[in-house]
Amino acid sequence: MTSPVDWHLVVPVKGGAAAKSRLHPPPGVGREDLALALATDCLTACCAGMPSGRVLVVTSDDRVRAVARALGAVVVADPGAGLDAAVLAGRDAALARSAQAPVAVLLGDLPSLRPADLLAALASAAEHPLAVVPDASDTGTVLLTALVGSRLVPSFGAGSAARHESAGHHRLSLDLARLRTDVDDDRALRSALALGVGAATAGVLGTSPDTLRHMQASVHTFDESTGAGSALLDDGREVSFSPAVFAASALRHLRLGQRLSLDLGEGRTVERLWIVGIGDDQTIG
């Protein structure tokens, strides 16, 4: 599948020690290494799907630069003033190459992306002067496009899909889960793993990336009367579980220090818990 429009694709990638601060990789996996792997898989798909020289990677990280250049992408210096500024730097670099260039912006943390997903989204976007593809939550933005690149004005961050739509971008709620699953936190990484990730991410996580899906913890507090409590993860974080989550576990009692397995949702809230050693097929929730 090909897009009828000769897009320039801008991909901002943060990289470095500040990248993906909300990710908590399993023991032995560095967060910087995982962030680089996420970007590598995304950029590999982008460069495989786009014509040579049409992917512009905006970054200030040396490791990301090396990956981008090895894949044949154009590297643009990140001005260091946030995501929108990075996007504008990439847009302007594209327009310097071709004043009337159609410009698309794709987030650089899509480890499940395949070239066909990208091309399908760009083909749909080509039907509109301005378009936006929201993320899996339908609130953020993963792809932003303008047939006249100078009209592309980014407004990324929480709630960006609505802002971009209000600015005239046609919302495209496409059935492309691999393109719409950007990885910012542990929950999103679990979703990406369920879809299937690229070789770099799978390699960093080891031969069994499913080990990231469930976390180990010890009971820290427990209220017998309500069923609410908290647990300490092995990395030292304290997370809480509600009476409803405890009730769904089918457990009758917890003692302080008892070992648990759990699935963590957004922030520090437990979505599901069970006793270590009991298989998923024997739990409720």
C-alpha positions in Angstrom: 0.0 0.0 0.0 1.3 3.5 -0.8 0.2 7.0 0.0 -0.8 9.1 -3.0 0.9 12.1 -1.3 4.7 12.7 -1.2 4.9 13.1 2.5 7.8 14.3 4.6 7.5 12.5 8.0 8.8 14.2 11.1 9.5 11.9 14.1 10.5 13.6 17.3 12.5 11.4 19.7 13.6 12.6 23.1 16.2 9.9 24.1 18.7 10.1 26.9 18.3 10.0 30.7 15.1 12.1 30.7 13.3 9.8 28.2 10.3 7.7 29.3 10.4 8.6 33.0 7.1 6.9 33.7 8.4 3.5 32.5 9.6 1.0 35.1 11.5 -1.8 33.2 12.1 -5.2 34.8 15.3 -5.7 36.8 18.4 -5.7 34.6 16.8 -3.5 31.9 17.9 0.2 31.8 15.2 2.7 31.1 17.4 4.5 28.6 18.0 1.3 26.7 14.3 0.5 26.6 13.5 4.0 25.4 16.0 3.7 22.6 14.6 0.3 21.6 11.1 1.7 21.4 12.3 4.4 19.1 14.4 2.0 17.1 11.5 -0.2 16.3 9.3 2.8 15.4 12.0 4.4 13.2 12.7 1.0 11.5 9.0 0.8 10.5 9.0 4.4 9.3 12.1 4.1 7.2 10.9 0.8 5.7 7.6 2.4 4.6 8.8 5.8 3.4 10.9 6.8 0.4 14.6 7.4 1.2 15.3 10.7 2.8 11.7 11.5 3.7 11.9 10.6 7.4 13.2 13.5 9.5 14.2 12.5 13.1 14.3 15.4 15.5 16.6 14.5 18.5 19.4 15.7 20.6 20.5 12.2 21.7 23.7 10.7 20.2 22.4 7.2 20.3 19.1 8.1 18.5 21.1 10.0 15.9 23.2 7.0 15.2 20.1 4.7 14.8 18.4 7.3 12.6 21.4 7.7 10.3 21.9 4.0 10.0 18.3 3.7 8.8 18.8 6.4 6.2 16.7 9.1 8.0 17.6 12.8 8.0 18.6 14.0 11.5 17.4 17.4 12.7 18.7 19.1 15.9 16.2 19.3 18.7 16.1 22.9 20.0 15.4 21.6 23.5 12.3 23.6 24.2 9.7 20.8 24.4 7.8 18.5 22.0 6.0 21.2 20.0 9.3 23.1 19.4 10.9 19.8 18.2 8.0 19.2 15.8 8.3 22.8 14.4 12.0 22.2 13.9 11.3 19.1 11.9 8.5 20.8 10.0 10.7 23.7 9.1 13.5 21.4 8.0 11.0 19.7 5.7 9.8 23.0 4.2 13.4 24.1 3.6 13.8 21.0 1.4 10.5 21.7 -0.4 8.5 24.8 0.3 5.1 23.2 -0.5 5.9 19.8 1.1 3.1 17.9 2.8 4.2 17.2 6.3 3.2 14.5 8.7 4.3 14.2 12.4 4.4 10.8 14.0 5.3 10.1 17.6 8.6 8.1 18.0 7.5 5.7 20.7 5.4 3.2 18.7 7.3 -0.2 19.0 4.4 -2.2 17.5 4.2 -0.1 14.3 4.5 -1.8 10.9 5.1 0.0 7.6 1.7 -1.0 6.3 0.1 0.7 9.4 1.9 3.9 8.7 1.1 3.9 5.0 -2.6 3.1 5.6 -2.9 6.1 8.0 -1.1 8.4 5.6 -3.4 7.3 2.8 -6.4 8.2 4.9 -4.9 11.5 6.0 -4.2 12.4 2.4 -8.0 12.8 1.9 -8.1 15.8 4.2 -6.2 19.1 4.2 -5.5 18.7 7.9 -5.9 15.4 9.8 -5.2 13.9 13.2 -5.1 10.3 14.4 -5.7 10.0 18.1 -3.9 7.5 20.4 -5.5 4.4 21.8 -7.2 6.5 24.6 -8.7 8.7 21.9 -7.4 11.8 23.7 -3.7 12.2 22.7 -2.2 12.5 19.2 0.0 9.9 17.4 -0.2 11.3 13.9 -0.7 14.9 12.8 -0.8 15.9 9.1 -1.1 18.9 6.8 -1.1 18.7 3.0 0.4 22.2 3.0 3.1 21.7 5.6 3.3 25.3 6.7 -0.3 24.9 8.1 0.9 22.3 10.6 0.9 23.9 14.0 1.4 21.3 16.8 -0.3 21.4 20.2 0.9 18.1 21.8 0.4 17.1 25.4 -2.7 15.9 27.4 -5.9 16.3 25.4 -4.0 17.2 22.2 -6.4 15.3 19.9 -9.3 17.6 20.8 -7.1 20.7 20.4 -5.9 19.6 17.0 -9.4 18.8 16.0 -10.5 22.3 17.1 -7.7 23.8 15.0 -9.2 22.2 11.9 -7.6 18.7 11.8 -10.1 16.0 10.7 -10.2 13.3 13.3 -9.3 9.8 11.9 -10.2 7.1 14.5 -8.6 4.4 12.4 -8.6 0.7 13.3 -4.9 0.6 13.5 -4.0 -0.5 17.0 -0.3 -0.9 16.3 -0.1 2.8 15.1 -2.2 4.1 17.9 -0.4 2.5 20.8 2.3 4.9 21.9 4.3 3.9 25.0 4.6 6.4 27.8 4.0 4.2 30.8 3.9 0.6 32.1 0.3 0.0 31.0 0.9 1.2 27.5 4.0 -1.0 27.2 1.9 -4.0 28.3 -0.6 -3.2 25.5 2.2 -2.9 23.0 3.6 -6.3 24.1 0.2 -7.8 23.6 0.1 -6.5 20.0 3.7 -7.6 19.3 6.8 -5.4 19.3 9.8 -5.0 17.1 13.1 -6.8 17.4 14.8 -4.1 19.3 12.2 -3.9 22.1 11.9 -7.7 22.3 15.7 -7.9 22.4 16.1 -5.5 25.3 13.4 -7.2 27.3 14.9 -10.6 26.6 13.4 -13.7 25.1 10.4 -13.5 27.4 9.0 -9.9 27.3 5.9 -11.2 29.0 7.8 -10.9 32.3 7.0 -7.2 32.2 3.3 -7.8 32.2 3.0 -8.8 35.9 4.8 -7.2 38.9 5.9 -8.6 42.2 5.2 -7.0 45.5 4.7 -7.5 49.2 1.7 -6.5 51.2 2.4 -3.3 53.1 -1.0 -2.4 54.6 -4.4 -4.1 54.6 -7.7 -3.1 56.1 -9.7 -6.2 57.1 -13.0 -4.2 57.3 -12.9 -2.7 53.8 -10.5 -4.9 51.8 -8.4 -1.8 50.8 -4.7 -1.9 51.1 -1.3 -1.2 49.6 1.8 -3.1 48.5 5.5 -2.4 48.0 6.8 -3.2 44.6 10.3 -4.8 44.4 11.6 -1.4 43.1 10.4 0.3 46.3 7.3 2.0 45.1 4.1 1.8 47.2 0.9 1.1 45.2 -2.6 0.9 46.4 -5.5 -1.5 45.7 -9.2 -0.8 46.2 -11.8 -3.0 48.0 -13.2 -3.9 44.5 -9.8 -5.1 43.3 -9.4 -7.2 46.5 -12.9 -8.7 46.2 -12.3 -9.6 42.5 -9.1 -11.5 43.6 -11.2 -14.1 45.4 -8.7 -13.9 48.3 -10.2 -13.9 51.8 -7.3 -12.4 53.7 -3.9 -10.8 53.3 -1.1 -10.7 55.9 1.6 -8.0 56.0 4.7 -9.0 54.0 2.8 -11.6 52.0 4.1 -11.9 48.4 1.7 -10.9 45.6 1.6 -10.7 41.8 -0.2 -7.7 40.4 -1.1 -5.7 37.3 -0.6 -2.0 37.6 -2.8 0.5 35.9 -2.1 4.2 35.6 -0.1 5.9 38.3 0.1 3.7 41.4 -3.2 2.0 41.3 -3.4 -1.8 41.2 -5.9 -3.3 38.6 -5.6 -6.9 39.6 -3.8 -9.0 42.2 -3.2 -12.6 43.1 -1.0 -14.8 45.2 2.4 -15.5 43.8 2.4 -19.1 42.3 -1.2 -19.2 41.4 -1.7 -19.1 37.6 -3.8 -16.5 35.8 -6.4 -19.0 34.9 -7.1 -19.6 38.6 -7.7 -15.9 39.4 -10.7 -13.7 39.0 -10.4 -10.1 37.7 
